[in-house]
Amino acid sequence: YKIKPDRLLAVTYTNKATEEMRERLKVVLGDSAMSLQVSTFHAFCISVLREWHEKIGLAKHFTIADEDCQLRIVARIAPMLSGERHMRHLISRISGARLNSGETKPLTNLEHQLYKRYEGELKKNSLIDFDDILFFTQRLFFENPTILNRYRHAFDAILVDEFQDTDRVQYEILRLLVSEHRNLFAVADDDQSIFSWRGANPTNIDLFLKDFAKENVIVLTENYRSRSEIITQAQMLIAHHSRLAQKNIQASRSDIDLSLPPIRIENFASDYDEAEFIIRDINEQIERLPQLSYSDFAILYARHSVGEFLERELMKADLPCQLVKGRSCFDQPEIMRAMSLLRVLYNPKDQFSLESFISKEVDEVTSTRLKAFQQEERLDFRASLDRFRKSTRIPEQERRQIDRIIGIISNLISIKDTPGKRLSDLFADILNSLGNQEVMTLAKQVDNLTDPIFYNRMRDGARAVFEARIFSVPVLVSTSNPQLNFLAVEMLKRGLGIMAYSAHTFVVQQIPSQDKPLDKTLDKTLDKPQTAKTVNPVLIALDGCELDLLVKTIKSCQTVIYLGTDYSPKIREQLRNINAIVINPEELSVAERGFEPSSTLLLFKLCQLASWLGNAEFLPDYVAIDIETTDRETETNDIIEIAAIRVRNGKPVGEFHTLLKPVRPIAPDAAKVHGITDIDLVNAPAFRDIIETFLNFIRQDTLIAHNGYNFDFPCIKRKLRETGHRL
């Protein structure tokens, strides 16, 4: 065809595939490949909508509703849905019905009503979701022939990779764009169509064959990646499913090690059965082949959630493992915060982004109170936010949090449209505004913090709270202070996911049984009767003022935990009679609590320890490690301090600590973080002098470190390799 690169449009499914395609084309075409337009389908459509937003009725600065935003919208329009799973189901139903109309189950009347509300919320906030990107582009081309002709004439041919992942709307857009020259080249494999749950429609391949390809089809039958045994097994599995085309795939690789074990295909009833099989198989192979180590095994999985589950099961079985999870720059917490704020600045009408940003910047109690305030006032988020910060009913500390964040937003809005202001400059201003001064302030106080595990009876109380969470037992809070009662209940709910109630409002018979579903989903579960059963709750008393008023409730409780500061003879007698777990706030250091003991802070420590017990259950034995270095370069830095704690059955039983004399000087930025100077290390031993002692201390234990796989472990492994040792 001899079409020039700048007259070609190449589209594919993911950003990663886009980059790979661009690199491959550059190898073939050289520098001329730079003039070729390569993008994802959605990126191409967004560029069209940005240029012609007025024609389709979109605001100039419309933004894309990401997954978090969609869930927030659904939570607002469908409060009857409890749980993220049901909200995702509604989003999926709406998306499927829109992208492949007529080929999926129609929306119910209720689903249709919720879809209209969802649409209304998007419009009110100048948002569009990923499906809208396609629908608005299709509508723009259909209603504006002049604009459509501009794009028709811009490209003499369109190439589509991963064509089996396109949906029906994307196919219609392609048909509109190539209707004159009909130069559409598609690469597809119906055997790899695994995204129908996201709207992909593999029958588009059949339509393409009828509408465009006719007899001009090239069937690729050589596989360059896998050995023949893998291909044979895959073909046997696929043979049980309907296929658009029959293919006889052949392996082209001849460099196959014949000693490799045969492929096995296993089927499991549950994730737990699968994990049990994997653990048993690894142990059997290591026992049979002593030369193998755990690092010789790899487990591949389709979703990060599967990997996280397997990691937990492997650690329960005492099998050391490393969860390899690819993280992009945009997955870093600081960048996610900055991007969230950038969305607020870019589209001031988007109240969902504003709500998302503020809810993550304030503490959980303020976030919960703000949400309750909005529901009470029945206002949109922006209006309720303004009233919240002015209301004398709200604690001053919480109002100050909101004022600080609004100050940051207002300041950045005032400078974002400065003439000559580049996006990179604005992003730098955002990062500077979100600097970690609070973290640095907290770090200075770290030596004043006390570990709740050493408080008298704290472990017993935490165990009762932990088991209440595991077995869905309600936890009641008793205090004479209404505001403290609210804060404590929310701390238990939000921090631990516990069914927490005020002891005054709790009625035993009103607690629903966990034997029946509680979720008001869009199916028939709303019609199912919900049962109730008698429960024995846990009571947490923050003071002794109301023990006399709760005699009946206390009798029904399996455990009573007392965190109050009142130890009068009468209170002590009552606590002895009910066999309460008594934890004294005096155990808190003065630096933590101030001059007065604090039952609230003690409750926080109780929740902290209860949360930790969940980890201790499946990881009772380990060694925790922390290091300090001369700088952050993992390939070249020197370790200047190592500290380690050996834990058995959840309790620390041994410590290792040493400073180390480096070869490299300590970088000024690193010294600011850890406070260690070259003078401190003049008489310290070298790393090679402490290796044997260090390795004897950690033995074969599971090692834990904060950010260990990205920093601590690579540094330690490198230093060990330099001295002929191995971790």
C-alpha positions in Angstrom: 0.0 0.0 0.0 3.0 2.3 0.5 1.2 4.4 3.2 3.4 6.9 5.0 3.8 6.4 8.7 2.2 9.8 9.6 -1.0 8.6 7.8 -1.3 5.5 10.0 -3.2 5.1 13.2 -2.3 2.1 15.4 -4.5 1.3 18.5 -4.2 -1.3 21.1 -5.6 -2.3 24.5 -3.1 -1.1 27.2 -0.5 1.6 27.7 2.2 -1.1 28.1 1.2 -2.7 24.8 1.3 0.8 23.2 4.9 1.3 24.2 5.9 -2.1 23.1 4.3 -1.5 19.7 6.1 1.8 19.3 9.5 0.3 20.1 9.0 -2.6 17.6 7.9 -0.3 14.9 10.9 1.9 15.5 13.2 -1.1 14.9 11.5 -1.7 11.5 10.9 1.9 10.4 13.7 3.8 12.1 13.1 7.4 12.9 10.1 7.6 10.6 8.2 5.6 13.2 8.1 8.7 15.4 5.5 10.2 13.1 3.1 7.2 13.5 0.2 7.8 15.9 0.2 4.9 18.4 -2.2 4.9 21.4 -4.8 3.0 23.3 -8.4 3.2 22.0 -9.4 5.3 25.0 -6.5 7.7 24.7 -7.3 8.3 21.0 -11.0 9.0 21.9 -10.1 11.3 24.8 -7.9 13.4 22.4 -10.9 13.7 20.1 -13.2 14.7 22.9 -10.8 17.3 24.3 -10.7 19.1 21.0 -14.5 18.9 20.3 -15.9 18.9 23.9 -18.4 21.8 23.1 -20.0 19.8 20.3 -20.9 17.0 22.6 -21.9 19.2 25.6 -18.9 18.5 27.8 -17.2 21.1 30.0 -13.7 22.2 28.8 -12.0 20.7 31.8 -14.0 17.4 32.1 -12.3 14.7 34.0 -12.4 10.9 33.9 -14.1 9.1 36.7 -11.7 6.4 37.9 -12.7 3.3 39.8 -12.6 5.0 43.2 -14.8 7.8 41.9 -17.3 5.4 40.4 -17.6 3.5 43.7 -18.2 6.8 45.5 -20.9 7.7 43.1 -22.6 4.3 43.4 -22.4 4.6 47.2 -24.3 7.8 47.0 -27.0 6.8 44.5 -27.5 3.3 45.9 -27.1 3.4 49.7 -28.9 0.0 49.9 -25.8 -1.7 48.5 -23.5 -2.8 51.3 -20.1 -3.9 50.3 -17.8 -3.0 47.5 -18.5 -6.3 45.7 -22.2 -5.4 45.1 -21.2 -1.9 44.0 -18.8 -3.3 41.5 -21.5 -5.7 40.3 -23.8 -2.8 39.6 -21.1 -0.9 37.7 -20.3 -4.1 35.7 -24.0 -4.6 34.8 -24.4 -1.0 33.6 -21.2 -1.2 31.6 -22.1 -4.5 30.0 -25.6 -3.3 29.0 -24.2 -0.2 27.4 -21.2 -1.6 25.6 -23.0 -4.7 24.2 -26.6 -3.6 24.0 -28.9 -6.5 22.9 -26.3 -9.2 23.7 -26.4 -9.1 27.5 -29.2 -9.5 30.0 -31.3 -6.2 30.1 -31.1 -4.0 33.1 -33.9 -4.4 35.6 -36.2 -1.4 36.4 -34.2 -0.7 39.6 -30.9 -1.0 37.8 -32.1 1.3 35.1 -33.2 3.9 37.7 -29.8 3.7 39.4 -28.1 4.0 36.0 -30.0 7.3 35.4 -29.0 8.6 38.8 -25.4 7.5 38.1 -25.5 9.4 34.8 -26.9 12.5 36.5 -24.1 12.5 39.1 -21.4 12.3 36.4 -22.9 15.2 34.5 -23.4 17.4 37.6 -19.7 17.0 38.4 -18.3 17.4 34.8 -17.2 13.8 34.8 -17.3 11.0 32.2 -16.4 7.3 32.9 -14.5 5.0 30.6 -17.6 3.8 28.8 -18.6 7.5 28.2 -15.3 8.1 26.4 -16.4 5.6 23.7 -20.1 6.6 23.6 -19.4 10.3 23.3 -16.8 9.7 20.6 -19.3 7.5 18.6 -22.0 10.2 19.1 -19.7 13.0 18.1 -18.8 11.3 14.8 -22.4 10.2 14.1 -23.9 13.7 14.7 -21.0 15.7 13.1 -20.1 14.4 9.6 -17.6 17.3 9.1 -15.6 16.3 12.2 -15.8 12.6 11.2 -14.5 13.4 7.7 -11.6 15.2 9.2 -10.5 12.1 11.0 -11.3 9.8 8.1 -9.0 11.9 5.9 -6.3 12.1 8.6 -5.5 8.4 8.3 -5.2 6.1 5.3 -5.2 3.0 7.3 -5.9 1.9 10.9 -4.1 -1.0 12.6 -5.7 -2.7 15.7 -3.9 -5.0 18.0 -5.6 -7.4 20.4 -8.8 -7.0 18.4 -10.5 -9.7 20.4 -10.6 -7.3 23.4 -12.6 -4.7 21.5 -16.3 -4.1 22.4 -19.2 -3.4 20.1 -19.0 0.4 20.5 -15.3 0.4 19.6 -16.1 -1.6 16.5 -18.7 0.9 15.4 -16.2 3.7 15.8 -13.7 1.8 13.6 -16.4 1.3 11.0 -17.1 5.0 10.9 -13.4 5.9 10.5 -12.6 3.4 7.7 -15.9 3.5 5.8 -14.3 5.2 2.8 -10.9 3.6 2.3 -11.8 0.4 4.2 -8.1 -0.2 5.2 -8.5 -1.9 8.5 -5.8 -4.3 9.7 -6.6 -6.3 12.8 -4.5 -8.8 14.8 -6.7 -11.1 16.9 -6.8 -14.4 18.7 -10.2 -15.6 19.9 -8.5 -18.2 22.1 -7.1 -15.3 24.1 -10.4 -13.5 24.7 -10.6 -13.4 28.5 -12.0 -9.9 29.1 -15.7 -10.4 28.3 -16.5 -9.4 31.9 -15.1 -5.9 31.0 -17.2 -5.6 27.8 -14.9 -7.2 25.3 -16.9 -8.9 22.5 -14.9 -11.6 20.6 -17.7 -11.9 18.0 -16.3 -8.7 16.6 -13.7 -10.9 14.9 -16.6 -12.6 13.0 -18.0 -9.2 12.1 -14.6 -8.0 10.9 -14.2 -11.1 8.7 -17.6 -10.5 7.1 -17.3 -6.7 6.8 -13.7 -6.2 5.9 -11.3 -9.2 5.6 -13.5 -11.4 3.4 -10.9 -14.0 2.2 -7.9 -11.8 3.0 -7.0 -13.6 6.3 -3.6 -14.7 7.4 -3.6 -17.5 10.0 -0.5 -17.6 12.2 0.2 -21.2 13.4 3.8 -20.9 14.8 4.3 -20.3 18.5 7.7 -18.9 19.4 7.4 -18.9 23.2 6.3 -22.3 24.4 7.4 -25.9 24.1 5.1 -28.3 22.2 3.8 -30.0 25.4 2.4 -26.7 26.7 0.7 -26.0 23.3 -0.8 -29.5 23.2 -2.2 -29.2 26.7 -3.6 -25.7 25.9 -5.2 -26.9 22.7 -6.9 -29.8 24.6 -8.4 -27.4 27.1 -9.6 -24.9 24.4 -11.1 -27.7 22.4 -14.0 -27.9 24.9 -15.0 -24.3 24.1 -16.5 -22.8 21.0 -13.9 -21.2 18.7 -14.3 -18.8 15.7 -11.5 -20.5 13.8 -9.7 -23.8 14.0 -6.0 -23.4 14.3 -3.2 -26.1 14.3 -0.6 -24.3 16.5 2.9 -25.7 16.2 5.9 -24.9 18.5 8.9 -23.5 16.7 11.3 -23.9 19.6 13.8 -26.7 19.5 16.0 -25.8 22.5 13.9 -27.8 24.9 15.3 -29.5 27.9 13.9 -33.1 27.7 14.5 -33.5 31.5 11.8 -31.0 32.3 8.9 -32.5 34.3 5.6 -33.1 32.5 2.8 -30.6 32.7 0.0 -31.3 35.2 -3.4 -29.8 35.1 -5.1 -29.7 38.5 -8.6 -28.6 39.5 -9.5 -27.3 43.0 -12.7 -26.7 44.8 -11.4 -23.6 46.6 -8.5 -21.2 46.9 -7.5 -22.9 50.1 -7.3 -26.3 48.4 -5.1 -24.8 45.7 -2.8 -23.3 48.3 -2.6 -26.5 50.2 -1.6 -28.4 47.0 1.1 -25.8 46.2 2.6 -26.0 49.7 2.6 -29.8 49.7 4.1 -30.0 46.3 6.9 -27.6 47.1 7.7 -29.4 50.3 7.7 -32.8 48.6 10.0 -31.6 45.8 12.5 -30.1 48.3 12.5 -33.3 50.4 13.0 -35.4 47.2 15.7 -33.1 45.7 17.8 -31.6 48.5 19.8 -29.4 46.1 16.6 -27.4 45.6 15.9 -24.3 47.7 12.7 -22.2 48.1 14.1 -19.6 45.7 14.0 -22.2 42.9 10.2 -22.1 42.9 7.9 -19.5 41.3 4.1 -19.2 41.4 2.3 -17.3 38.6 -1.2 -15.8 39.1 -3.6 -13.6 37.3 -4.5 -11.0 39.9 -2.7 -9.3 42.8 -5.4 -10.4 45.2 -4.5 -14.0 44.5 -0.9 -13.4 45.2 -1.7 -11.7 48.5 -3.8 -14.7 49.5 -1.1 -17.2 48.6 1.5 -15.2 50.4 -0.5 -15.4 53.6 -1.0 -19.2 53.2 2.7 -19.8 52.5 3.7 -17.8 55.6 1.2 -19.8 57.7 3.0 -22.9 56.5 6.4 -21.3 57.3 7.5 -21.2 53.6 9.6 -18.1 52.9 8.4 -16.2 49.9 8.7 -12.9 48.1 5.6 -11.3 46.7 6.7 -9.6 43.4 4.3 -6.8 42.6 5.0 -4.4 39.8 4.6 -0.8 41.0 4.7 2.1 38.7 5.5 5.7 39.7 1.8 6.4 39.9 1.4 3.8 42.6 3.6 5.7 45.1 1.5 7.2 47.9 3.0 10.7 47.4 2.2 10.7 43.7 -1.3 9.3 44.3 -2.0 12.2 46.7 -0.6 14.7 44.2 -2.6 13.3 41.3 -5.8 13.4 43.5 -5.2 17.1 44.3 -4.4 17.8 40.6 -7.8 16.4 39.7 -9.5 18.8 42.1 -7.6 21.8 40.6 -8.2 20.8 37.0 -12.0 20.3 37.5 -13.4 22.4 40.4 -16.9 21.0 39.6 -15.8 17.5 40.4 -17.1 17.1 44.0 -16.2 13.4 44.1 -12.5 14.1 43.6 -12.7 16.8 46.2 -14.4 14.4 48.7 -11.9 11.7 47.9 -8.9 14.0 48.4 -10.2 15.5 51.7 -11.3 12.1 53.2 -7.7 10.9 52.7 -6.1 14.0 54.1 -8.0 14.3 57.4 -8.1 11.7 60.2 -10.8 9.0 60.2 -12.9 10.6 62.9 -13.1 13.9 61.1 -13.9 12.1 57.8 -16.7 10.1 59.5 -18.1 13.2 61.2 -18.0 15.2 57.9 -19.9 12.4 56.1 -22.6 12.3 58.9 -22.8 16.1 58.8 -23.4 16.1 55.0 -26.2 13.5 55.4 -27.8 15.5 58.2 -27.6 18.8 56.3 -28.7 17.2 53.0 -26.4 19.3 50.9 -23.8 18.6 48.3 -20.3 18.0 49.5 -18.9 21.4 48.7 -21.7 23.2 50.5 -21.6 20.9 53.5 -17.9 21.3 53.7 -18.2 25.1 53.9 -20.8 24.8 56.7 -18.8 22.1 58.5 -15.8 24.4 58.9 -17.9 27.2 60.3 -20.2 25.2 62.6 -19.5 25.7 66.3 -20.9 22.1 66.9 -17.8 20.7 65.3 -14.6 20.4 67.5 -12.1 23.1 66.7 -9.3 20.7 65.9 -11.4 19.1 63.1 -12.4 22.5 61.7 -8.7 23.4 61.6 -7.9 20.3 59.6 -10.4 21.3 56.9 -9.3 24.9 56.9 -5.7 23.8 56.3 -6.6 21.7 53.3 -8.9 24.3 51.8 -6.1 26.8 52.2 -3.8 24.5 50.2 -6.4 24.1 47.5 -7.2 27.8 47.3 -3.5 28.8 47.1 -2.9 26.3 44.3 -6.0 27.4 42.3 -4.8 31.0 42.5 -1.5 30.2 40.9 -2.4 27.3 38.5 -3.5 29.7 35.7 -0.5 32.0 36.0 0.7 32.9 32.4 3.6 30.6 31.4 2.9 28.1 34.3 3.8 24.7 33.0 2.2 21.5 34.3 5.5 20.3 35.6 5.8 23.5 37.7 2.3 23.1 39.0 3.0 19.5 40.0 6.1 20.6 41.8 4.1 23.2 43.7 1.6 20.4 44.6 4.3 18.1 45.9 5.8 21.0 47.9 2.3 21.8 49.4 1.8 18.2 50.5 5.3 17.9 52.0 5.7 15.5 54.9 6.3 18.0 57.7 3.8 16.0 59.8 5.7 12.8 59.3 9.0 14.5 60.3 7.4 15.9 63.4 6.1 12.5 64.4 9.5 10.9 63.8 11.0 13.2 66.4 8.7 11.8 69.0 9.3 8.1 68.2 11.5 7.5 71.3 8.6 8.6 73.5 6.2 6.0 72.2 5.4 2.9 74.3 4.6 -0.6 73.0 1.1 -1.7 74.2 2.1 -5.3 74.2 3.9 -4.7 77.5 1.0 -3.1 79.3 -0.5 -5.2 82.1 -3.6 -7.2 80.8 -3.5 -5.3 77.5 -2.9 -8.5 75.6 -5.9 -10.1 77.2 -8.1 -7.2 76.2 -6.7 -7.1 72.7 -7.3 -10.8 72.3 -11.0 -10.3 73.3 -11.4 -7.5 70.7 -9.6 -9.4 68.0 -11.8 -12.5 68.5 -14.9 -10.2 68.4 -13.8 -9.1 65.0 -13.1 -12.6 63.8 -16.4 -14.1 65.0 -18.6 -11.0 64.2 -19.4 -10.4 67.9 -20.6 -6.8 68.7 -18.5 -4.6 70.8 -20.3 -2.0 73.1 -18.8 1.2 74.3 -19.8 2.8 77.6 -18.9 6.4 78.6 -20.7 9.4 80.1 -19.2 11.7 77.4 -21.3 11.6 74.2 -18.6 12.9 71.9 -16.1 10.4 73.3 -18.7 7.7 72.8 -19.0 8.6 69.2 -15.3 8.7 68.6 -14.7 5.4 70.3 -17.4 3.6 68.3 -16.1 5.0 65.1 -12.5 4.0 66.0 -13.6 0.4 66.4 -15.7 0.5 63.3 -13.3 2.2 61.0 -10.0 1.0 62.5 -10.9 -2.7 62.9 -14.1 -3.2 60.9 -15.9 -4.3 64.1 -19.7 -4.1 64.8 -19.5 -1.4 67.4 -22.4 0.2 69.2 -23.1 2.6 72.1 -24.0 0.5 75.1 -27.1 2.7 75.6 -28.6 1.9 72.2 -27.7 -1.7 72.1 -30.5 -4.3 72.2 -29.4 -7.9 72.1 -32.4 -9.1 69.9 -31.7 -6.4 67.3 -28.4 -7.7 66.2 -28.9 -9.7 63.0 -27.6 -13.2 62.6 -24.6 -13.6 60.4 -26.1 -16.8 59.1 -28.2 -14.9 56.6 -27.1 -12.3 54.0 -27.4 -8.7 55.2 -26.6 -7.0 51.8 -29.5 -5.3 50.1 -28.4 -6.3 46.7 -30.2 -5.9 43.4 -31.3 -9.5 43.3 -33.9 -11.3 45.3 -32.0 -11.2 48.6 -34.2 -8.2 49.6 -37.1 -10.5 49.9 -35.4 -13.0 52.2 -36.3 -12.8 55.9 -33.4 -11.8 58.1 -33.1 -13.8 61.3 -31.8 -12.7 64.7 -30.1 -14.6 67.5 -28.9 -13.9 71.0 -25.3 -12.7 71.2 -22.9 -12.1 74.0 -21.1 -8.9 73.3 -17.9 -7.4 74.5 -18.2 -4.2 76.6 -15.4 -1.6 76.7 -16.0 0.9 79.5 -14.0 4.2 79.2 -15.1 5.4 82.6 -17.0 4.0 85.6 -19.8 6.5 85.7 -22.3 4.2 84.0 -21.5 0.7 85.4 -24.6 1.0 87.7 -26.9 1.8 84.7 -25.7 -1.1 82.6 -26.1 -4.0 85.0 -28.4 -6.0 82.6 -26.2 -5.3 79.6 -23.1 -6.4 81.6 -24.7 -9.7 82.5 -25.1 -10.5 78.8 -21.5 -9.7 78.0 -18.8 -12.4 77.6 -16.0 -9.9 78.4 -15.8 -6.5 80.1 -12.7 -4.3 79.4 -12.2 -1.3 81.7 -10.0 1.6 80.5 -11.1 4.3 82.9 -9.1 6.4 85.3 -11.6 6.1 88.2 -10.4 3.6 90.8 -12.6 4.4 93.7 -13.3 1.5 96.2 -16.8 1.2 94.7 -15.5 0.9 91.1 -12.8 -1.6 92.1 -15.5 -3.7 93.8 -17.7 -3.6 90.7 -14.8 -4.6 88.4 -13.8 -7.5 90.7 -17.4 -8.8 90.7 -17.7 -8.9 87.0 -14.2 -10.2 86.5 -13.3 -7.3 84.2 -10.0 -7.0 82.3 -8.6 -3.8 83.8 -6.0 -1.8 81.8 -4.6 1.2 83.6 -4.1 4.5 81.5 -1.2 5.3 83.9 0.8 2.8 81.8 1.0 5.4 79.0 4.1 7.6 79.1 3.6 11.2 80.1 5.1 12.2 76.7 2.3 10.3 74.9 -0.7 11.3 77.0 0.2 14.6 78.5 -0.3 15.3 82.2 -3.6 13.5 82.5 -4.1 9.7 81.9 -6.2 9.2 78.7 -8.7 6.3 78.2 -9.1 7.4 74.6 -5.4 7.0 73.8 -5.5 3.7 75.7 -8.4 2.5 73.5 -6.3 3.4 70.4 -3.4 1.3 71.8 -5.9 -1.5 72.4 -7.1 -1.4 68.8 -3.5 -1.2 67.6 -2.6 -4.4 69.4 -5.8 -6.1 68.3 -4.9 -5.3 64.7 -1.4 -6.6 65.2 -2.7 -9.9 66.7 -4.2 -10.7 63.3 -0.7 -10.7 61.8 0.7 -12.6 64.8 -1.8 -15.4 64.2 -0.3 -16.5 60.9 3.3 -15.3 61.5 4.2 -16.1 65.1 7.9 -16.6 64.5 10.1 -14.2 62.5 13.1 -11.8 62.7 12.4 -8.1 62.0 15.3 -6.1 60.5 16.0 -2.5 60.0 19.1 -0.9 58.5 20.5 2.6 58.0 22.8 3.4 55.1 25.2 6.1 53.7 22.7 7.0 51.0 19.7 5.6 49.1 21.6 3.9 46.2 21.0 0.2 46.8 23.7 -0.8 44.3 26.5 1.1 45.9 25.7 2.4 49.4 27.3 1.1 52.7 25.3 -0.1 55.7 26.1 1.9 58.8 23.6 0.3 61.2 21.8 -3.0 61.6 19.1 -3.7 64.1 17.1 -7.0 64.4 14.5 -8.5 66.8 13.8 -12.2 67.0 10.1 -13.0 67.7 8.7 -16.3 69.0 5.0 -16.9 69.4 4.4 -13.2 68.8 6.8 -12.0 71.6 10.3 -10.5 71.2 12.9 -12.9 72.7 16.2 -11.5 71.3 17.9 -8.4 69.9 20.8 -7.7 67.6 22.2 -4.2 67.1 25.5 -2.7 65.8 26.8 0.4 64.2 29.1 -0.3 61.2 32.1 1.6 59.8 31.5 2.4 56.1 33.9 3.0 53.2 31.7 5.7 51.6 31.0 9.0 53.3 27.5 9.6 54.7 25.4 11.7 52.4 24.0 14.9 54.0 20.4 14.0 53.1 20.8 10.5 54.7 22.3 12.0 57.9 19.3 14.3 58.2 17.0 11.2 58.3 18.9 8.9 60.6 21.0 11.4 62.5 24.2 9.2 62.3 27.5 11.0 61.4 30.9 9.8 60.3 32.2 10.7 63.8 29.8 8.3 65.4 31.3 5.4 63.4 35.0 5.9 63.9 35.4 3.0 66.3 32.6 0.8 64.8 33.4 -2.6 63.3 33.3 -3.2 59.5 30.5 -5.2 58.0 32.8 -8.3 57.4 33.6 -8.4 61.1 29.9 -8.9 62.2 28.7 -11.2 59.4 28.9 -14.5 61.3 27.2 -13.1 64.4 24.5 -11.6 62.3 23.8 -14.8 60.3 23.8 -16.8 63.5 21.2 -14.5 64.9 18.8 -14.6 61.9 19.4 -18.3 61.1 16.7 -19.6 58.7 13.9 -17.4 60.1 11.4 -15.5 58.0 12.7 -12.0 57.6 10.5 -8.9 57.8 11.5 -5.3 57.1 9.6 -2.1 56.1 10.1 -1.7 52.4 12.5 -4.7 52.7 12.3 -6.0 49.1 12.9 -2.6 47.6 15.7 -1.5 50.0 16.9 -3.4 53.1 17.1 -6.9 51.6 18.9 -5.8 48.3 21.5 -3.9 50.4 22.1 -6.8 52.8 22.3 -9.4 50.0 24.8 -7.3 48.1 27.1 -6.8 51.1 26.9 -10.6 51.8 27.8 -11.4 48.2 30.8 -9.1 48.4 32.2 -11.2 51.3 31.3 -14.6 49.8 28.1 -15.2 51.8 24.5 -15.7 51.0 21.2 -14.7 52.6 
